[in-house]
Amino acid sequence: MNEFYFIAIVVMIFVVIFQIAKASEYVSVLKGEEKSRKQNNKINGFLLITFLILGLLGAWYCNELYYGKTLFPQGSASVEGEKIDFMLYITIAVTGLVFVITQILLFWFAFKYQEQDGKKAYYFPHNTKLELLWTTVPAIFLTVLVVFGLKYWFKMTNDAPKDAVVVEITGHQFAWDMRYPGTDGKLGKKNYKLYNQPSGNTLAVDFEDPESWDDLHTTEMHLPVNRPVKLVINAMDVIHDVGLSHFRMKMDAVPGIPTTMWFTPQYTTEQMKKRTGNPNFVYEISCDQMCGKGHFSMRGVIVVESEEDYNKWLASQKPEYFTFFPDKDPSKKVLQVTDSASASKPMAQVMPNNP
């Protein structure tokens, strides 16, 4: 309701300004153009100061109203993301200070130096010192900010720590698929020509490569807390973008050009539920690149858990190789041998004793 009243007040202010402008036009006809121009200058000067005050108050009000709904109060869910937050705070502080100073000067000068009798505007076409000042100072500040950004960018895209968990994530219209290396710690090769060969091989994994035999294919990403995670990012059709807003990370997924980035989750999903006060909280993977009509629905889920729970989850997964080649599944062979042995025994040995 308060927002409705605020919008209504803003609309009324604009209506009043419009009516004042129309009235000034009629006055100009009655008084003459010169007097009307001077009067309009005074009105415009007053309106500019009013707009400055209302604008700054509006910016402050919006910050108070919506800051709590942003991701900043939650803090970064990754160690590396904290540095990115720090960089953003510096950028907002510098640009915000420049914005406030320049806007105040802009509107104040428009009010103070409006047309007045007996005053003549000072005109100068060129001033080398002034031009150097307003060119050099912003260039220095922007260079510093760019260096900060490049530093963090090179870190998150550089080689991951040796103990990092490797997860391959592949985007396609309009979902995400994950692949984990098995006990050998290596991902098997892929070949786009093998797409759906055998049928259902949507990641085009080359099952002739022995390193692919223990790889896991999932649609939900599980990560251990406080351990570096390296993402190997692919796309099957068009350009997508892996957006991890809670971790302050994002990276393009480009067909035919694998990209990588790494980060260290520092809060489990359960911990984030408490931090946010939201019992339904989940880490999300969004597509941050327009990729088609179903772009809005391209959402993935990340579960960050303890190392123990993560290992249990890994152990519960079945290698994709055995899905396509069930005759190679050693667990089924064991069952077959057990069944055969049971069938060769006398019935009295197989059936339990009656009470």
C-alpha positions in Angstrom: 0.0 0.0 0.0 2.9 2.4 0.8 4.4 1.8 -2.6 1.0 2.6 -4.2 0.9 6.0 -2.3 4.5 6.7 -3.3 3.7 6.1 -7.0 0.6 8.2 -6.8 2.6 11.1 -5.3 5.2 10.9 -8.0 2.4 11.0 -10.7 0.8 14.0 -9.1 4.1 15.8 -9.0 4.6 15.3 -12.7 1.0 16.4 -13.4 1.7 19.6 -11.4 4.9 20.2 -13.3 3.1 19.7 -16.6 0.3 22.2 -15.6 3.0 24.8 -14.5 4.7 24.4 -17.9 1.4 24.9 -19.8 0.6 28.0 -17.6 4.0 29.4 -18.4 3.2 29.2 -22.1 0.1 31.2 -21.7 1.9 33.8 -19.6 4.6 34.1 -22.3 1.9 35.1 -24.8 0.6 37.8 -22.5 3.9 39.3 -21.2 6.1 38.9 -24.2 8.9 36.4 -25.0 11.8 38.0 -23.1 10.0 38.3 -19.8 8.6 34.8 -20.3 12.1 33.4 -20.9 13.4 34.9 -17.7 10.5 33.6 -15.8 10.8 30.2 -17.3 14.5 30.2 -16.3 13.6 30.8 -12.7 11.0 28.1 -12.8 13.3 25.6 -14.4 16.1 26.4 -11.9 13.7 25.8 -9.0 12.5 22.5 -10.6 16.0 21.3 -11.2 16.9 21.8 -7.5 13.7 20.0 -6.6 14.5 17.2 -9.0 18.0 16.9 -7.5 16.6 16.5 -3.9 13.8 14.2 -4.9 16.1 12.1 -7.0 18.7 11.6 -4.3 16.0 10.8 -1.8 14.5 8.3 -4.2 17.8 6.6 -4.7 18.2 6.3 -1.0 14.7 5.1 -0.5 15.0 2.4 -3.2 18.3 1.2 -1.5 16.5 0.9 1.8 13.6 -0.8 0.3 15.3 -3.4 -1.9 18.8 -3.9 -0.5 17.6 -6.7 1.8 16.1 -8.5 -1.2 19.5 -8.6 -3.0 22.2 -11.3 -2.6 24.6 -8.9 -0.8 23.1 -9.4 2.8 23.5 -13.2 2.4 27.2 -12.9 1.6 29.0 -14.9 -1.0 28.7 -18.7 -0.7 32.2 -19.2 -2.1 35.6 -18.1 -0.8 36.5 -16.5 -4.1 33.2 -14.7 -4.3 34.0 -12.7 -1.2 36.8 -11.0 -3.1 34.4 -10.3 -6.0 31.9 -8.8 -3.5 34.7 -6.6 -2.2 35.6 -5.5 -5.7 31.9 -4.6 -6.3 31.7 -2.6 -3.1 34.8 -0.6 -4.2 33.3 0.0 -7.7 29.9 1.0 -6.2 31.6 3.4 -3.7 33.8 5.1 -6.3 31.1 5.4 -9.0 28.5 6.3 -6.4 30.6 9.1 -5.0 31.3 10.4 -8.5 27.6 10.2 -9.3 26.5 12.2 -6.3 29.2 14.9 -6.7 28.5 15.3 -10.5 24.7 15.4 -10.1 24.9 18.0 -7.3 27.2 20.2 -9.3 25.1 19.8 -12.5 21.8 20.8 -11.0 23.3 23.4 -8.6 25.2 25.1 -11.5 22.0 25.1 -13.6 20.2 26.9 -10.7 23.0 29.3 -9.6 24.1 30.5 -13.0 20.7 30.9 -14.6 20.1 34.0 -16.8 20.1 37.3 -14.8 20.2 40.9 -15.8 23.7 42.4 -15.6 25.4 39.0 -15.8 27.3 37.7 -18.8 28.4 34.1 -19.3 32.1 33.4 -19.5 33.0 31.5 -22.6 36.2 29.6 -23.3 36.6 27.2 -26.2 39.7 25.3 -24.9 41.5 24.6 -21.7 44.3 22.0 -21.8 44.7 21.6 -18.1 41.0 21.1 -17.5 40.8 18.5 -20.3 43.8 16.6 -19.0 42.2 16.6 -15.5 38.8 15.2 -16.5 40.5 12.7 -18.9 43.4 11.5 -16.7 41.7 11.1 -13.3 38.8 8.9 -14.6 41.3 6.9 -16.7 43.4 6.2 -13.6 40.4 5.1 -11.5 39.0 2.9 -14.3 42.4 1.3 -14.8 42.6 0.4 -11.2 39.1 -1.1 -11.2 39.9 -3.1 -14.4 43.1 -4.4 -12.9 41.2 -5.6 -9.9 38.7 -7.3 -12.2 41.4 -9.0 -14.3 43.2 -10.2 -11.2 40.1 -12.1 -9.9 39.2 -13.2 -13.4 42.6 -14.8 -14.1 42.4 -16.5 -10.7 39.0 -18.1 -11.2 39.9 -19.2 -14.7 43.5 -20.3 -13.9 44.5 -23.9 -12.9 42.5 -25.2 -10.1 44.1 -26.7 -7.0 45.2 -30.3 -7.4 42.7 -31.6 -4.8 39.8 -29.9 -6.7 36.6 -31.8 -7.4 36.1 -31.9 -11.2 32.6 -31.6 -12.6 31.7 -31.3 -16.2 28.5 -29.3 -16.9 26.9 -29.2 -20.3 24.1 -26.9 -21.4 21.5 -27.6 -24.0 18.1 -26.2 -24.8 16.9 -26.0 -22.0 18.6 -27.9 -19.2 21.9 -28.7 -17.6 23.6 -32.1 -17.5 26.5 -33.0 -15.2 29.3 -35.6 -15.5 31.6 -36.7 -12.8 34.8 -38.7 -13.1 34.8 -42.1 -11.4 37.4 -43.7 -9.2 40.1 -43.0 -11.7 39.6 -39.3 -11.3 39.5 -38.7 -15.0 36.7 -37.8 -17.4 36.4 -40.0 -20.5 36.7 -38.5 -24.0 33.8 -37.1 -25.9 33.1 -37.0 -29.7 30.2 -35.0 -31.1 29.8 -37.6 -33.8 28.7 -40.1 -31.2 25.7 -38.1 -30.1 22.9 -40.7 -29.3 25.2 -43.5 -30.3 24.2 -45.7 -28.5 20.7 -44.3 -28.2 20.5 -42.0 -25.2 24.1 -41.0 -25.2 23.2 -37.3 -25.1 26.6 -36.2 -23.9 28.4 -37.9 -26.9 30.7 -39.8 -24.6 33.2 -42.1 -26.3 32.7 -45.4 -24.5 35.6 -46.9 -26.4 37.8 -44.9 -24.0 38.3 -46.9 -20.8 38.4 -43.7 -18.7 34.7 -43.2 -19.5 33.6 -46.5 -18.1 33.3 -45.2 -14.5 32.0 -41.7 -15.3 28.7 -40.6 -13.7 25.9 -38.8 -15.5 23.5 -36.7 -13.4 21.1 -33.9 -13.7 21.7 -32.5 -10.2 25.1 -31.1 -9.1 26.5 -32.2 -5.8 29.5 -30.5 -4.3 31.5 -31.0 -1.0 31.8 -27.9 1.2 35.2 -26.3 1.8 36.8 -28.0 -1.1 37.8 -26.4 -4.5 35.5 -27.3 -7.4 36.6 -27.1 -11.0 33.8 -26.8 -13.6 34.5 -28.0 -17.2 31.8 -26.2 -19.2 30.3 -27.2 -22.5 27.3 -26.5 -24.7 25.6 -28.8 -27.2 23.6 -26.4 -29.4 23.9 -22.7 -28.9 25.8 -20.4 -26.5 24.6 -20.7 -22.9 26.1 -19.2 -19.7 26.6 -21.0 -16.4 25.4 -18.4 -13.8 26.1 -19.2 -10.2 24.9 -16.0 -8.5 25.2 -17.3 -5.0 28.8 -18.1 -5.6 29.4 -14.8 -7.6 30.6 -16.8 -10.6 29.5 -17.0 -14.3 31.1 -18.4 -17.4 29.9 -18.8 -21.1 29.2 -22.3 -22.4 30.3 -22.3 -26.0 29.7 -25.1 -28.5 32.9 -26.8 -29.4 35.0 -24.7 -27.0 35.2 -26.0 -23.4 35.7 -23.3 -20.8 36.6 -23.7 -17.1 36.4 -21.9 -13.8 36.9 -22.9 -10.2 35.6 -21.9 -6.8 35.4 -23.1 -3.2 31.9 -23.5 -1.6 32.0 -22.4 2.0 28.4 -23.0 3.1 26.3 -26.1 2.8 22.7 -25.9 1.5 21.4 -26.5 5.0 23.6 -23.7 6.4 22.3 -21.3 3.7 18.7 -22.1 4.7 19.5 -20.8 8.1 21.5 -17.8 6.8 18.7 -16.7 4.5 15.8 -17.7 6.8 14.3 -19.6 3.9 13.6 -23.3 4.5 13.2 -23.9 0.8 16.5 -22.3 -0.2 18.4 -24.1 -3.0 21.6 -23.1 -4.9 20.6 -22.4 -8.5 22.3 -22.7 -11.9 20.8 -20.1 -14.2 21.5 -19.6 -17.9 22.7 -16.0 -18.2 22.7 -15.9 -21.9 19.6 -15.6 -24.0 19.4 -19.0 -25.7 15.9 -19.4 -27.1 12.2 -19.4 -26.2 12.7 -21.7 -23.2 15.6 -19.6 -21.8 13.6 -18.6 -18.7 13.1 -22.3 -17.6 16.8 -23.3 -18.0 17.5 -23.9 -14.3 19.7 -26.4 -12.5 20.1 -27.3 -8.8 23.3 -27.5 -6.8 23.5 -29.4 -3.5 26.4 -28.4 -1.3 27.0 -30.9 1.5 29.6 -32.3 3.9 32.4 -34.4 2.5 30.9 -37.5 4.1 27.4 -36.9 2.5 29.1 -36.1 -0.8 31.0 -39.4 -0.8 27.8 -41.3 0.1 26.0 -39.7 -2.8 28.9 -40.6 -5.2 28.8 -44.2 -4.0 25.0 -44.3 -4.7 25.5 -43.3 -8.4 25.8 -45.9 -11.1 28.3 -45.3 -14.0 26.5 -44.4 -17.2 28.5 -47.1 -19.1 26.6 -49.8 -17.4 23.3 -48.2 -18.4 24.2 -48.6 -22.0 26.0 -51.9 -21.6 24.3 -53.8 -18.8 26.0 -57.0 -19.7 29.3 -55.3 -18.5 27.9 -54.5 -15.1 29.8 -56.6 -12.6 27.1 -56.3 -10.0 24.6 -58.1 -12.3 27.2 -60.8 -13.0 27.5 -61.4 -9.3 23.8 -61.7 -9.1 23.7 -64.1 -12.0 26.4 -66.3 -10.4 24.6 -66.2 -7.1 21.3 -67.2 -8.7 22.9 -70.0 -10.6 24.5 -71.3 -7.5 21.2 -71.2 -5.7 19.4 -73.0 -8.5 21.9 -75.9 -8.4 21.4 -76.5 -4.7 18.7 -79.0 -3.5 15.4 -77.4 -2.6 15.8 -78.2 1.1 19.0 -76.1 1.2 17.6 -73.2 -0.7 14.3 -72.8 1.2 14.4 -71.6 4.8 13.4 -74.0 7.6 9.8 -73.8 8.7 9.3 -72.7 12.3 
